[in-house]
Amino acid sequence: MAGHNKFNYGGVDNPAWINEEDETHRQPRQKVGPTLSSPKPLRIVDRAGSLSKIHKNKNKLSPTSSSSIQSDIHDVTTTTISDDDGPMDFDDVLPHVGEFGTYQIVLFFLTAPFCFFLAFSYFSQVFITLVDVHTCHVPQLNHSGLNITQKREISIPLVTQTVLGSPATYDSCTMYDVDYEEVLRDGLSPNETWPTKSCDNGWDYDLEHIRYPSAVTENNWVCDRAGNVPLAQAVFFCGSIVGGIVLGYIADHFGRIPALILCNLIGALAGVITTFSTNFGVFAFSRFLMGIAFDNSFTLMYILVLEYVGPTYRTLVANLSIALFYTAGTTILPWIAWGISDWRMFSLATSIPMASVVVAYWIVPESARWLLSQGQTDRAVSILKTFARINKKQVDESVYKKLKSSTEEAMEASAKEPTQTVLDLLRTPRLRRNTILLTLLWVLVAVVYDGHARNTANLGLSVFLTFSVASVTELPADLLLVFFLDRWGRRALAFGSLLGASVFSLATLTVPNNQAAVTAVLAIIGRFCVNITFNIGLQYGAELIPTSVRAQGIAYVHIAGYVAAIVSPYIVDLARFSQILPLTILGILALIGAVVGLLLPETLGAILPETIEDGENFGKDQSFWDFPCCQRQIESDSATASSSGDSSVPVVPSRNDSNFIRAPSNRAHSLRTSIRGEALRSSLLARQRRQQVLHDNNDKNQQHPETTIRTISSSLSTRSPIGKRTRDEP
């Protein structure tokens, strides 16, 4: 790049990680081998001087070492790269304008209200539809002077729920059909011979635990109408499916900001309609609208912020935003309901703030990636200049010119690219298997996560306290991933966390019925485990699905999760028949999910698949027993090189080396979710870069055969099961 003396090939689909060190001022340093704790870049493209030294000193090596290295160099593509070589991608510009400067920090904190909107839209129905113990209302006992417990003893039959040994409870839907004046006068006690009938005079509701009348108690959605509550939640997830499709289309064609604003305005409208609903039809419609807003109300902002953060910080920002802000939103939500103690006002309080999103039009920048994918380079460059100014960065104008020209070339090439669809994921056997397994994993995780979150109302303690405590587990779950996801790998953590969720959920079967606190503790630990898996699943899909269909593939997998989540309210509703049924079913589903997670390939440190062919070949060299957390550390480069006589000689991993070679630390983190509209352009830029580099190299090698600047070719990637770097792309 003109005017700059550093390479900067960051970002998505890059053929190599470029060493940004200035060769002329470079100090000798000890080389450290690529271990799990201290990752070393496998692919390095140095300046001409670096490998010229190797070329000049090759005669100093022992004959064996020299021939070995020459053999390895012969296996790879030899290229000569200058500052002006290759097209420029969006991530190439980020280091110039600042990868995590003042502007990105501001955007990071701006995700806070959107995290709250996500929590409020997702879980508000839990506190709108609370219901506690309820029994038939007996008008003849109104003036008897008996308390509620005494009334139930003489008017409500006991029902022994034999499912999994549940204790006997008062029947919620029947009462004795007798003359209660005679019962009171003669002091009669109920017996099994007394006839019963359904509740024809309404119900008496306990408010000891739920504190306030809810939509259920006001509308008597119990007994034969008890299915209204899970049905409304199922309609909510149907809205999520529609929202994912419609708002995704709007985001692709009109921009992220218009879609973000529209989405949250729909959520605000849904809350208002919920407040004034007088029948189930209107209530269900309001939940459908809220479902449209759910997920997209936060995800669009979440993706947009990650687009502007450099690869080094993406895993941190991605996990920390959820860990801090989403956890805070879910934790305070029950106390908002407790403090207001009115389900209609609670609905307004948690939805009206979503209308404030209109200010995002003036304070949140449009996605520069999307603008580039649409050919709106001037707007994108203007936004990047704003970032540079606020981050106090001086950027040469040639950087923006190079980005513009590269984008124009990519747009022209995109017209010639064959169109691929999500159906291509199912055309080849290995990719089809991975796609089905990934979908099944996400389906199971979605059901278990949603089921655990909603089942807090059935744990026998204060729903406000248990929901709040369970929500706090989001924080350690997210922070754990920040430190261990890129060390232990996806498979091991997904398997272990789902297995833990299964064990703690099923452990509730051994707890006596009168130990509600113990049951709650076990259920909350299970919730913590599934929180870990949920966050892993967000990233796993983005890494396994090829770039060419990644946006469509991620949408397909997430929609499958929404469809599956429709059944989770019905699983939770089984508590009407037995308190331990929901956690038992969730535990079994988590165990199945743990096994499914083991069948997927590991993606840690791997080059993400670009094409359908890449997806088909991905993970072929992996063994079932390959786990990054169990691999021994690789010998350091310096030690290996010294054995060959020159510490400056790069060491090429053995073809039989089964250790995991991590990507460079500043390129090892990928986005945890799809960025629509950017995948094809990034793929084209990468392809153009490789073609141009190879073409220029051939010309220069003919003129200067003594120049030996190397890059590791794709053939070297197969020298270990996952001996590849991670591309920082959506």
Order of alpha helices (4+ residues) and beta strands (2+ residues): alpha-alpha-alpha-alpha-beta-alpha-beta-beta-beta-alpha-beta-beta-alpha-alpha-alpha-alpha-alpha-alpha-alpha-alpha-alpha-alpha-alpha-alpha-alpha-alpha-alpha-alpha-alpha-alpha-alpha-alpha-alpha-alpha-alpha
